[in-house]
Amino acid sequence: MGKVLEDIEGALLTEAEIYTPEGSEPKAVVHQWVHAIAHDLPLFGEVNGAKKEVIIKILKGKALFKNKKSFHHELTAKLPILTFLLDGLVDSFNYPKLLGLKTCVEDILETNPDPKYTISALYSKAV
């Protein structure tokens, strides 16, 4: 996915700079746009005039977008687990089994954490 995302970033960076809030990076806006287009969600900056049609037109001009389905596939096809399963490198995938341990966040963060930083005590009482 690295090369594809790099190409998309290169194509959209100038447009993203217009909508990038102070203190943020244009790449973050590009990444949100990519996610929004692939998953049919609103674009960041829509209220300020960013339009999916314009972003898609830019991507089509660089041959980086054919249709939503292929765009989504291009972005997700190279994720490790999907690649292993699709390429037959592993026969199956199972999530790890729960160990049944009663470990709370406060147990692993520090010896005596400030209660305002954890909900573990509340969770333990509720369970």
N, CA, C and O atoms as a DFTB+ gen file, in Angstrom:
508 C
 N C O
     1  1       0.819      -1.186       0.000
     2  2       0.000       0.000       0.000
     3  2       0.862       1.250       0.000
     4  3       0.373       2.317      -0.369
     5  1       2.108       1.164       0.392
     6  2       2.980       2.316       0.498
     7  2       3.083       3.126      -0.773
     8  3       2.904       4.344      -0.742
     9  1       3.369       2.477      -1.902
    10  2       3.534       3.178      -3.175
    11  2       2.220       3.824      -3.610
    12  3       2.219       4.971      -4.057
    13  1       1.131       3.126      -3.489
    14  2      -0.177       3.659      -3.866
    15  2      -0.485       4.891      -3.027
    16  3      -0.883       5.925      -3.563
    17  1      -0.305       4.788      -1.723
    18  2      -0.593       5.913      -0.839
    19  2       0.347       7.081      -1.120
    20  3      -0.078       8.236      -1.085
    21  1       1.606       6.798      -1.396
    22  2       2.551       7.865      -1.746
    23  2       2.107       8.595      -3.013
    24  3       2.176       9.822      -3.085
    25  1       1.657       7.844      -3.997
    26  2       1.181       8.456      -5.246
    27  2      -0.058       9.314      -4.995
    28  3      -0.185      10.409      -5.543
    29  1      -0.963       8.811      -4.169
    30  2      -2.182       9.563      -3.841
    31  2      -1.821      10.833      -3.073
    32  3      -2.354      11.908      -3.348
    33  1      -0.907      10.697      -2.105
    34  2      -0.460      11.870      -1.353
    35  2       0.112      12.923      -2.298
    36  3      -0.215      14.105      -2.191
    37  1       0.962      12.492      -3.217
    38  2       1.559      13.412      -4.174
    39  2       0.519      14.127      -5.018
    40  3       0.660      15.312      -5.321
    41  1      -0.523      13.406      -5.395
    42  2      -1.566      13.985      -6.245
    43  2      -2.453      14.963      -5.478
    44  3      -2.942      15.934      -6.056
    45  1      -2.664      14.721      -4.188
    46  2      -3.645      15.507      -3.435
    47  2      -3.055      16.509      -2.448
    48  3      -3.796      17.309      -1.877
    49  1      -1.761      16.485      -2.238
    50  2      -1.146      17.317      -1.206
    51  2      -1.442      18.802      -1.376
    52  3      -1.772      19.477      -0.401
    53  1      -1.333      19.315      -2.578
    54  2      -1.584      20.744      -2.811
    55  2      -3.025      21.098      -2.475
    56  3      -3.284      22.113      -1.829
    57  1      -3.963      20.264      -2.910
    58  2      -5.385      20.495      -2.610
    59  2      -5.630      20.400      -1.103
    60  3      -6.402      21.183      -0.549
    61  1      -4.983      19.453      -0.448
    62  2      -5.189      19.246       0.986
    63  2      -4.682      20.426       1.811
    64  3      -5.242      20.734       2.863
    65  1      -3.638      21.081       1.345
    66  2      -3.083      22.221       2.089
    67  2      -4.133      23.307       2.313
    68  3      -4.108      23.993       3.335
    69  1      -5.043      23.463       1.377
    70  2      -6.103      24.471       1.488
    71  2      -7.001      24.190       2.689
    72  3      -7.484      25.122       3.332
    73  1      -7.224      22.926       2.993
    74  2      -8.177      22.523       4.026
    75  2      -7.507      22.055       5.324
    76  3      -8.191      21.624       6.252
    77  1      -6.191      22.139       5.392
    78  2      -5.473      21.652       6.564
    79  2      -5.538      22.668       7.702
    80  3      -5.118      23.813       7.533
    81  1      -6.060      22.259       8.857
    82  2      -6.115      23.194       9.996
    83  2      -4.716      23.506      10.519
    84  3      -3.790      22.708      10.373
    85  1      -4.586      24.662      11.120
    86  2      -3.310      25.059      11.702
    87  2      -2.880      24.024      12.739
    88  3      -3.680      23.586      13.565
    89  1      -1.628      23.648      12.684
    90  2      -1.095      22.664      13.619
    91  2      -1.216      21.231      13.133
    92  3      -0.750      20.308      13.801
    93  1      -1.839      21.033      11.976
    94  2      -1.980      19.689      11.419
    95  2      -1.116      19.571      10.167
    96  3      -0.453      20.528       9.765
    97  1      -1.129      18.410       9.568
    98  2      -0.341      18.146       8.369
    99  2      -1.264      17.851       7.191
   100  3      -2.279      17.177       7.363
   101  1      -0.934      18.341       6.001
   102  2      -1.737      18.027       4.814
   103  2      -1.884      16.521       4.577
   104  3      -2.914      16.067       4.081
   105  1      -0.849      15.746       4.934
   106  2      -0.936      14.287       4.756
   107  2      -2.085      13.697       5.573
   108  3      -2.738      12.749       5.135
   109  1      -2.330      14.254       6.753
   110  2      -3.431      13.758       7.589
   111  2      -4.767      13.998       6.888
   112  3      -5.659      13.152       6.945
   113  1      -4.906      15.140       6.232
   114  2      -6.130      15.440       5.494
   115  2      -6.265      14.480       4.316
   116  3      -7.350      13.958       4.060
   117  1      -5.161      14.245       3.597
   118  2      -5.188      13.309       2.470
   119  2      -5.610      11.928       2.943
   120  3      -6.440      11.281       2.305
   121  1      -5.049      11.475       4.050
   122  2      -5.381      10.136       4.562
   123  2      -6.857      10.057       4.928
   124  3      -7.501       9.041       4.668
   125  1      -7.409      11.121       5.530
   126  2      -8.835      11.109       5.850
   127  2      -9.660      11.082       4.574
   128  3     -10.664      10.374       4.503
   129  1      -9.251      11.843       3.563
   130  2      -9.979      11.855       2.293
   131  2      -9.979      10.473       1.658
   132  3     -11.007      10.007       1.168
   133  1      -8.829       9.823       1.668
   134  2      -8.721       8.479       1.086
   135  2      -9.678       7.532       1.802
   136  3     -10.407       6.771       1.166
   137  1      -9.669       7.587       3.117
   138  2     -10.566       6.740       3.919
   139  2     -12.023       7.074       3.605
   140  3     -12.849       6.176       3.438
   141  1     -12.334       8.365       3.526
   142  2     -13.712       8.798       3.266
   143  2     -14.196       8.328       1.897
   144  3     -15.341       7.900       1.754
   145  1     -13.336       8.409       0.902
   146  2     -13.730       7.977      -0.440
   147  2     -13.885       6.457      -0.494
   148  3     -14.845       5.946      -1.070
   149  1     -12.948       5.748       0.101
   150  2     -12.990       4.281       0.076
   151  2     -14.177       3.721       0.840
   152  3     -14.685       2.652       0.503
   153  1     -14.626       4.439       1.872
   154  2     -15.707       3.927       2.730
   155  2     -16.979       4.762       2.645
   156  3     -17.880       4.614       3.471
   157  1     -17.050       5.631       1.658
   158  2     -18.229       6.453       1.409
   159  2     -18.642       7.264       2.646
   160  3     -19.795       7.231       3.074
   161  1     -17.674       7.987       3.202
   162  2     -17.885       8.843       4.366
   163  2     -17.688      10.303       3.973
   164  3     -17.156      10.577       2.898
   165  1     -18.099      11.240       4.812
   166  2     -17.889      12.655       4.492
   167  2     -16.402      13.023       4.496
   168  3     -15.617      12.479       5.272
   169  1     -16.038      13.944       3.625
   170  2     -14.666      14.435       3.572
   171  2     -14.417      15.453       4.665
   172  3     -15.300      16.242       5.002
   173  1     -13.217      15.438       5.216
   174  2     -12.818      16.526       6.095
   175  2     -12.724      17.774       5.218
   176  3     -12.137      17.732       4.137
   177  1     -13.284      18.853       5.670
   178  2     -13.240      20.094       4.913
   179  2     -14.456      20.328       4.037
   180  3     -14.535      21.348       3.353
   181  1     -15.411      19.394       4.045
   182  2     -16.615      19.575       3.227
   183  2     -17.334      20.870       3.573
   184  3     -17.837      21.559       2.685
   185  1     -17.385      21.203       4.853
   186  2     -18.070      22.434       5.253
   187  2     -17.348      23.669       4.732
   188  3     -17.946      24.740       4.621
   189  1     -16.065      23.524       4.414
   190  2     -15.282      24.635       3.874
   191  2     -15.136      24.566       2.362
   192  3     -14.394      25.351       1.771
   193  1     -15.841      23.633       1.734
   194  2     -15.844      23.577       0.278
   195  2     -15.138      22.395      -0.365
   196  3     -15.171      22.269      -1.589
   197  1     -14.501      21.522       0.409
   198  2     -13.873      20.338      -0.179
   199  2     -14.962      19.446      -0.771
   200  3     -15.987      19.204      -0.134
   201  1     -14.739      18.967      -1.970
   202  2     -15.753      18.148      -2.643
   203  2     -15.139      16.841      -3.131
   204  3     -14.064      16.825      -3.731
   205  1     -15.854      15.734      -2.858
   206  2     -15.390      14.418      -3.303
   207  2     -15.176      14.393      -4.803
   208  3     -14.206      13.817      -5.296
   209  1     -16.100      15.028      -5.532
   210  2     -16.008      15.002      -6.998
   211  2     -14.680      15.600      -7.469
   212  3     -14.067      15.097      -8.410
   213  1     -14.242      16.673      -6.812
   214  2     -12.987      17.332      -7.189
   215  2     -11.803      16.422      -6.861
   216  3     -10.886      16.272      -7.669
   217  1     -11.829      15.821      -5.680
   218  2     -10.744      14.925      -5.256
   219  2     -10.672      13.727      -6.206
   220  3      -9.589      13.346      -6.650
   221  1     -11.813      13.144      -6.511
   222  2     -11.846      11.988      -7.408
   223  2     -11.366      12.382      -8.806
   224  3     -10.659      11.610      -9.452
   225  1     -11.741      13.574      -9.280
   226  2     -11.291      14.044     -10.590
   227  2      -9.765      14.167     -10.630
   228  3      -9.132      13.795     -11.618
   229  1      -9.186      14.687      -9.558
   230  2      -7.714      14.789      -9.477
   231  2      -7.096      13.401      -9.536
   232  3      -6.136      13.173     -10.271
   233  1      -7.651      12.472      -8.757
   234  2      -7.117      11.103      -8.738
   235  2      -7.286      10.418     -10.092
   236  3      -6.389       9.704     -10.540
   237  1      -8.433      10.629     -10.750
   238  2      -8.641      10.044     -12.079
   239  2      -7.639      10.603     -13.075
   240  3      -7.139       9.874     -13.932
   241  1      -7.342      11.898     -12.967
   242  2      -6.367      12.523     -13.855
   243  2      -4.976      11.927     -13.731
   244  3      -4.184      11.980     -14.673
   245  1      -4.683      11.365     -12.579
   246  2      -3.372      10.712     -12.337
   247  2      -3.478       9.191     -12.444
   248  3      -2.544       8.472     -12.086
   249  1      -4.613       8.706     -12.936
   250  2      -4.885       7.267     -13.084
   251  2      -4.797       6.529     -11.748
   252  3      -4.330       5.392     -11.692
   253  1      -5.247       7.180     -10.674
   254  2      -5.227       6.579      -9.344
   255  2      -6.618       6.190      -8.851
   256  3      -6.769       5.672      -7.744
   257  1      -7.629       6.440      -9.676
   258  2      -8.995       6.110      -9.305
   259  2      -9.763       5.692     -10.550
   260  3      -9.860       6.451     -11.514
   261  1     -10.314       4.463     -10.524
   262  2     -11.186       3.998     -11.615
   263  2     -12.631       4.044     -11.145
   264  3     -13.491       4.659     -11.776
   265  1     -12.878       3.380     -10.019
   266  2     -14.190       3.394      -9.373
   267  2     -13.974       3.107      -7.891
   268  3     -12.883       2.723      -7.468
   269  1     -15.024       3.300      -7.120
   270  2     -14.890       3.159      -5.670
   271  2     -14.432       1.759      -5.268
   272  3     -13.583       1.611      -4.388
   273  1     -14.984       0.744      -5.902
   274  2     -14.646      -0.637      -5.542
   275  2     -13.165      -0.930      -5.797
   276  3     -12.490      -1.503      -4.942
   277  1     -12.664      -0.545      -6.955
   278  2     -11.255      -0.811      -7.250
   279  2     -10.340       0.043      -6.372
   280  3      -9.256      -0.400      -5.990
   281  1     -10.773       1.268      -6.051
   282  2      -9.999       2.144      -5.173
   283  2      -9.867       1.505      -3.791
   284  3      -8.775       1.438      -3.227
   285  1     -10.987       1.040      -3.257
   286  2     -10.986       0.372      -1.949
   287  2     -10.101      -0.869      -1.994
   288  3      -9.300      -1.101      -1.089
   289  1     -10.248      -1.663      -3.047
   290  2      -9.452      -2.886      -3.170
   291  2      -7.957      -2.564      -3.251
   292  3      -7.140      -3.221      -2.607
   293  1      -7.612      -1.565      -4.035
   294  2      -6.198      -1.189      -4.192
   295  2      -5.585      -0.792      -2.852
   296  3      -4.421      -1.085      -2.577
   297  1      -6.377      -0.129      -2.032
   298  2      -5.865       0.316      -0.732
   299  2      -5.781      -0.812       0.281
   300  3      -4.876      -0.825       1.116
   301  1      -6.706      -1.757       0.225
   302  2      -6.746      -2.803       1.252
   303  2      -6.108      -4.117       0.820
   304  3      -5.794      -4.951       1.669
   305  1      -5.911      -4.319      -0.459
   306  2      -5.417      -5.614      -0.944
   307  2      -4.021      -5.940      -0.442
   308  3      -3.645      -7.110      -0.380
   309  1      -3.262      -4.940      -0.090
   310  2      -1.888      -5.200       0.322
   311  2      -1.701      -5.217       1.836
   312  3      -0.574      -5.283       2.326
   313  1      -2.804      -5.159       2.570
   314  2      -2.678      -5.282       4.016
   315  2      -2.220      -6.698       4.337
   316  3      -2.690      -7.644       3.705
   317  1      -1.320      -6.874       5.297
   318  2      -0.684      -8.179       5.532
   319  2      -1.613      -9.367       5.670
   320  3      -1.427     -10.361       4.968
   321  1      -2.605      -9.308       6.543
   322  2      -3.463     -10.472       6.749
   323  2      -4.234     -10.782       5.483
   324  3      -4.322     -11.940       5.076
   325  1      -4.792      -9.762       4.858
   326  2      -5.541      -9.991       3.633
   327  2      -4.653     -10.597       2.558
   328  3      -5.070     -11.510       1.845
   329  1      -3.443     -10.099       2.440
   330  2      -2.529     -10.621       1.427
   331  2      -2.217     -12.083       1.701
   332  3      -2.230     -12.910       0.790
   333  1      -1.935     -12.398       2.962
   334  2      -1.622     -13.792       3.284
   335  2      -2.792     -14.701       2.943
   336  3      -2.602     -15.769       2.361
   337  1      -3.994     -14.285       3.299
   338  2      -5.156     -15.122       3.037
   339  2      -5.451     -15.211       1.549
   340  3      -5.739     -16.294       1.039
   341  1      -5.381     -14.089       0.851
   342  2      -5.689     -14.086      -0.578
   343  2      -4.644     -14.841      -1.390
   344  3      -4.975     -15.521      -2.361
   345  1      -3.389     -14.719      -0.991
   346  2      -2.325     -15.371      -1.734
   347  2      -2.114     -16.827      -1.319
   348  3      -1.270     -17.519      -1.887
   349  1      -2.874     -17.288      -0.336
   350  2      -2.765     -18.673       0.099
   351  2      -1.520     -18.960       0.922
   352  3      -1.121     -20.117       1.055
   353  1      -0.897     -17.919       1.479
   354  2       0.305     -18.133       2.272
   355  2      -0.003     -18.769       3.623
   356  3       0.850     -19.417       4.228
   357  1      -1.229     -18.575       4.081
   358  2      -1.692     -19.281       5.272
   359  2      -3.041     -19.892       4.932
   360  3      -3.796     -19.339       4.133
   361  1      -3.339     -21.021       5.531
   362  2      -4.587     -21.714       5.229
   363  2      -5.788     -21.062       5.891
   364  3      -6.873     -21.013       5.310
   365  1      -5.594     -20.557       7.114
   366  2      -6.715     -19.950       7.818
   367  2      -6.180     -18.982       8.855
   368  3      -4.985     -18.960       9.151
   369  1      -7.068     -18.195       9.392
   370  2      -6.699     -17.245      10.437
   371  2      -7.691     -17.372      11.575
   372  3      -8.901     -17.380      11.347
   373  1      -7.193     -17.471      12.798
   374  2      -8.037     -17.504      13.987
   375  2      -7.545     -16.441      14.955
   376  3      -6.342     -16.295      15.172
   377  1      -8.479     -15.704      15.533
   378  2      -8.088     -14.745      16.548
   379  2      -7.539     -15.499      17.752
   380  3      -7.974     -16.618      18.025
   381  1      -6.597     -14.910      18.475
   382  2      -6.054     -15.580      19.666
   383  2      -7.147     -15.850      20.685
   384  3      -8.089     -15.070      20.826
   385  1      -7.011     -16.951      21.385
   386  2      -7.978     -17.324      22.412
   387  2      -7.748     -16.465      23.652
   388  3      -6.611     -16.126      23.981
   389  1      -8.839     -16.116      24.335
   390  2      -8.727     -15.373      25.571
   391  2      -8.091     -16.255      26.631
   392  3      -8.379     -17.449      26.716
   393  1      -7.225     -15.660      27.436
   394  2      -6.532     -16.432      28.463
   395  2      -7.324     -16.535      29.759
   396  3      -6.980     -17.331      30.633
   397  1      -8.369     -15.747      29.890
   398  2      -9.186     -15.800      31.089
   399  2      -8.564     -15.090      32.280
   400  3      -8.996     -15.299      33.413
   401  1      -7.571     -14.266      32.049
   402  2      -6.938     -13.536      33.141
   403  2      -7.752     -12.296      33.472
   404  3      -8.311     -11.655      32.582
   405  1      -7.814     -11.963      34.749
   406  2      -8.509     -10.748      35.166
   407  2      -7.462      -9.663      35.359
   408  3      -7.098      -9.334      36.489
   409  1      -6.986      -9.114      34.264
   410  2      -5.996      -8.051      34.321
   411  2      -6.675      -6.736      33.977
   412  3      -7.362      -6.623      32.961
   413  1      -6.477      -5.756      34.826
   414  2      -7.041      -4.431      34.590
   415  2      -5.930      -3.515      34.087
   416  3      -4.746      -3.791      34.279
   417  1      -6.323      -2.444      33.451
   418  2      -5.345      -1.487      32.946
   419  2      -4.453      -0.996      34.075
   420  3      -3.241      -0.865      33.900
   421  1      -5.049      -0.724      35.237
   422  2      -4.251      -0.210      36.355
   423  2      -3.196      -1.230      36.813
   424  3      -2.189      -0.855      37.414
   425  1      -3.430      -2.512      36.529
   426  2      -2.479      -3.542      36.925
   427  2      -1.190      -3.493      36.113
   428  3      -0.133      -3.901      36.593
   429  1      -1.277      -3.000      34.901
   430  2      -0.099      -3.050      34.037
   431  2       0.520      -1.673      33.766
   432  3       1.621      -1.597      33.222
   433  1      -0.162      -0.592      34.133
   434  2       0.381       0.733      33.872
   435  2       1.453       1.129      34.875
   436  3       2.576       1.465      34.499
   437  1       1.110       1.087      36.115
   438  2       2.042       1.468      37.168
   439  2       1.531       0.922      38.495
   440  3       0.410       0.421      38.585
   441  1       2.364       1.026      39.516
   442  2       2.021       0.449      40.802
   443  2       0.785       1.084      41.421
   444  3      -0.101       0.370      41.890
   445  1       0.708       2.387      41.431
   446  2      -0.407       3.064      42.085
   447  2      -0.908       4.200      41.181
   448  3      -0.607       5.364      41.445
   449  1      -1.658       3.888      40.131
   450  2      -2.088       4.938      39.208
   451  2      -3.160       5.835      39.815
   452  3      -3.950       5.404      40.655
   453  1      -3.171       7.065      39.382
   454  2      -4.205       8.002      39.810
   455  2      -5.531       7.521      39.223
   456  3      -5.606       7.281      38.018
   457  1      -6.570       7.373      40.031
   458  2      -7.857       6.851      39.550
   459  2      -8.452       7.636      38.382
   460  3      -9.218       7.079      37.596
   461  1      -8.114       8.921      38.256
   462  2      -8.686       9.698      37.158
   463  2      -8.150       9.252      35.797
   464  3      -8.707       9.626      34.765
   465  1      -7.080       8.461      35.780
   466  2      -6.516       7.994      34.512
   467  2      -6.946       6.596      34.123
   468  3      -6.489       6.082      33.102
   469  1      -7.802       5.969      34.895
   470  2      -8.217       4.608      34.586
   471  2      -9.669       4.366      35.000
   472  3     -10.170       4.945      35.964
   473  1     -10.308       3.511      34.254
   474  2     -11.678       3.124      34.612
   475  2     -11.700       1.688      35.132
   476  3     -12.768       1.121      35.359
   477  1     -10.538       1.117      35.317
   478  2     -10.443      -0.289      35.741
   479  2     -11.172      -0.544      37.048
   480  3     -11.856      -1.560      37.177
   481  1     -11.045       0.346      38.018
   482  2     -11.696       0.129      39.310
   483  2     -13.206       0.105      39.127
   484  3     -13.889      -0.724      39.728
   485  1     -13.732       1.004      38.307
   486  2     -15.162       1.024      38.040
   487  2     -15.586      -0.243      37.316
   488  3     -16.636      -0.812      37.617
   489  1     -14.770      -0.690      36.358
   490  2     -15.073      -1.902      35.602
   491  2     -15.091      -3.110      36.527
   492  3     -15.995      -3.940      36.439
   493  1     -14.112      -3.220      37.407
   494  2     -14.046      -4.355      38.321
   495  2     -15.283      -4.425      39.204
   496  3     -15.787      -5.513      39.485
   497  1     -15.779      -3.260      39.646
   498  2     -16.979      -3.244      40.477
   499  2     -18.214      -3.631      39.677
   500  3     -19.133      -4.249      40.213
   501  1     -18.241      -3.270      38.395
   502  2     -19.405      -3.557      37.560
   503  2     -19.469      -5.028      37.158
   504  3     -20.553      -5.563      36.924
   505  1     -18.324      -5.675      37.077
   506  2     -18.274      -7.071      36.649
   507  2     -18.433      -7.941      37.820
   508  3     -18.422      -9.164      37.686
